[in-house]
């Protein structure tokens, strides 16, 4: 077998773990051991962060829930020091940037998205000093960190709300959206349909109704009030001052309300995001903004702004995600093709954020009614698997724990336009627990080792914040980091190797996409190209072997080299056609050259 220079295969054996070194503090090493961290003694070499201002176009992101990753103080709740102790693992995996959901003081009615103080750390996670240590540890390993700012609402326990309800004419009286009745903004949909019937709730203290797009314990801020806008800028400055590399702007479409509209994506909302961007560019250049806007592509692209008035550097691409799952069950690539065809171009400095799963339900807001019904019947046969307008399950159980399906879903994630976001635990195929309330079923402790509490915590099992998965196929003996490190062909090694191959080809991050015609609807084929290279991605979405002829227009006679193995395939014919055969759920990444 020949290996081409472009082939960047990482040998997939446990022996590729980095050798021990004296780098790293002894405090963290002992914590590692206490946490059962299987790569504790393999300390990574320090690495500088890339200075590329467009780093986010080529980065691999990893969403990590503090409360479920590592519990350093043994109280049953994951914490900042616990995450810091596991940074070597994330560096080893090939993560470039962490995304941390909110860690601020909160009554935790919504996983911490209900904030009672935006400028501190929830003591269950540690202190501001622990946060500084985390940021330093992340940066020392050449990685970056995004923090999450829910700017649409606060907790009802926030002193602003407490003051607003009790002192309407005081300084915070106008921080929230108050009305005498609940008839305003009737065209705004209810988002948390499982628990809320209205976006208005009566407050017995102020004797008025307040507006909320999410739980009634999360009143919406009143963005018409310039003081509210100033407060949010202050909060962003506060965290930017810690050297974080970016902000996920949570629930961003809903900041303003307006009669006669659905209250989403309003021009005033865009104006305010542009104001945040202006401040960031002036005061913290290089820091990025990521929009969480669960909207159709033509509405989301507005959150990138324009060259004259930029808004966010990145936006989640919500509609492509359910279509990956839809296509996999249908065995047909059409749903993915059509959403790619209707996704507008984005500015050259912008980037999509793509994902398969996250800490929320697999949202089905961006599909048709018919597609939604079909997805429920395929993926959520049990009512307990559903939450709001979506499915509260993890990647592996959704895909029947089938390695080939999980790999294909990830190949799609890693080769479609955008920077991929991996949800913690999905790199080892963790399971879920549909008996836990709300979205907690997909937020259970990370499974490090096949022992008590999966190595997540030294607390008594009954004291864990959430129970470790105990089902037959997904309990820590069946699924854990340590045993997958030992197995060269585990999902974990496959993820690391595939990410390494992707990273060796920046075209996956910045290249244009050209969809290619095939004569088999089960096969998705497209080219990613930039000035330096052209890569042909071809995937058999079906669960059976398939053959197809791909029409690679403009590449007649090009040589075809498999990126994973370096194997040379027959060249593209003079008429631009390439005949391919696939195993069930098979895929190729080919480098094309003349
Ligand atoms: C977060 C959710 C949260 C909601 C309200 C989001 O979109 O991802 O977890 O419940 O905002 O804050």
Boltz pocket constraint, residues with backbone or C-beta under 6 A from the ligand:
constraints:
  - pocket:
      binder: B
      contacts: [[A, 110], [A, 111], [A, 113], [A, 114], [A, 150], [A, 214], [A, 250], [A, 251], [A, 292], [A, 359], [A, 360]]
      max_distance: 6.0
